Amino acid sequence: MTYVVNVPFEVGALLDESDPDVRSIPRLPGFVGLDLSDRDDSRYELTIEVEAGSVRDAMDAAEELLDDYMSTLDAYRPRLLAEIAPRLG
């Protein structure tokens, strides 16, 4: 089954679209979208998809993927604003 995970997070500064790390985000596994949700507070929402047989498995898979995404954005000091909550896609 395919689960969709929306992950709100904030960063220390707006993401620079010319930064190679930021440009690489859409090429990471599971990527669906990255949207600016609040420009003043540098808040974004990342949407990813994972394949899993249960919600628990989807949470585990999403956590692993999220580690890769947050590592890629490490220079921006990302901080998650909510827990991971997969839903059927």
VOGU-3710 file (C-alpha; in Angstrom, 3 decimals, decimal comma):
1> mtyvvnvpfe> 0,000/0,000/0,000  1,101/3,565/-0,646  1,093/5,963/2,287  1,454/9,732/2,021  3,274/11,628/4,744  3,102/15,405/5,171  5,916/16,741/7,319  5,863/20,369/8,466  9,268/21,768/9,395  11,021/25,066/9,855
11> vgalldesdp> 14,506/26,156/8,928  16,883/28,880/10,112  16,685/30,703/6,753  14,620/30,366/3,603  15,825/27,571/1,339  18,019/28,870/-1,474  16,794/27,393/-4,759  20,289/27,790/-6,242  21,802/25,580/-3,509  22,723/22,153/-4,984
21> dvrsiprlpg> 21,446/20,423/-1,833  18,044/22,086/-2,145  17,899/21,293/-5,859  18,636/17,626/-5,091  15,579/17,214/-2,849  13,157/16,278/-5,694  15,502/13,458/-6,705  15,381/11,760/-3,299  13,255/8,608/-2,959  9,589/9,128/-2,191
31> fvgldlsdrd> 9,528/12,847/-3,006  6,108/14,293/-3,846  6,427/17,984/-2,983  8,104/20,711/-0,953  6,001/23,798/-0,333  6,666/27,025/1,533  3,849/27,330/4,060  4,923/30,482/5,945  7,569/32,728/4,410  7,932/34,903/7,523
41> dsryeltiev> 8,745/31,961/9,757  10,679/29,924/7,141  8,210/27,056/7,447  7,807/24,384/4,813  5,793/21,238/4,270  7,484/18,218/2,761  5,263/15,540/1,225  6,661/12,058/0,655  5,247/8,652/-0,270  6,267/5,312/1,166
51> eagsvrdamd> 5,252/1,754/0,348  4,361/-0,339/3,377  2,043/-3,072/4,570  0,873/-1,264/7,718  0,803/2,181/9,293  3,617/1,158/11,655  5,779/0,027/8,724  4,949/3,268/6,915  6,065/5,273/9,947  9,358/3,385/10,061
61> aaeellddym> 9,937/3,855/6,336  9,027/7,547/6,513  11,410/8,092/9,440  14,257/6,575/7,438  13,484/8,712/4,402  13,060/11,799/6,535  16,553/11,320/7,944  17,905/11,581/4,387  15,871/14,697/3,641  16,858/16,443/6,869
71> stldayrprl> 20,528/15,506/6,372  20,407/17,062/2,916  19,019/20,275/4,418  21,340/20,222/7,440  22,942/23,584/6,564  19,506/25,198/7,070  19,054/23,686/10,554  15,693/21,978/9,891  13,400/21,310/12,831  10,304/19,115/12,601
81> laeiaprlg> 7,080/20,734/13,784  4,908/17,616/14,054  5,135/13,873/14,398  5,130/11,631/11,356  1,562/10,563/10,558  1,217/8,425/7,400  -2,157/8,188/5,694  -3,240/5,968/2,834  -2,559/7,701/-0,472
//
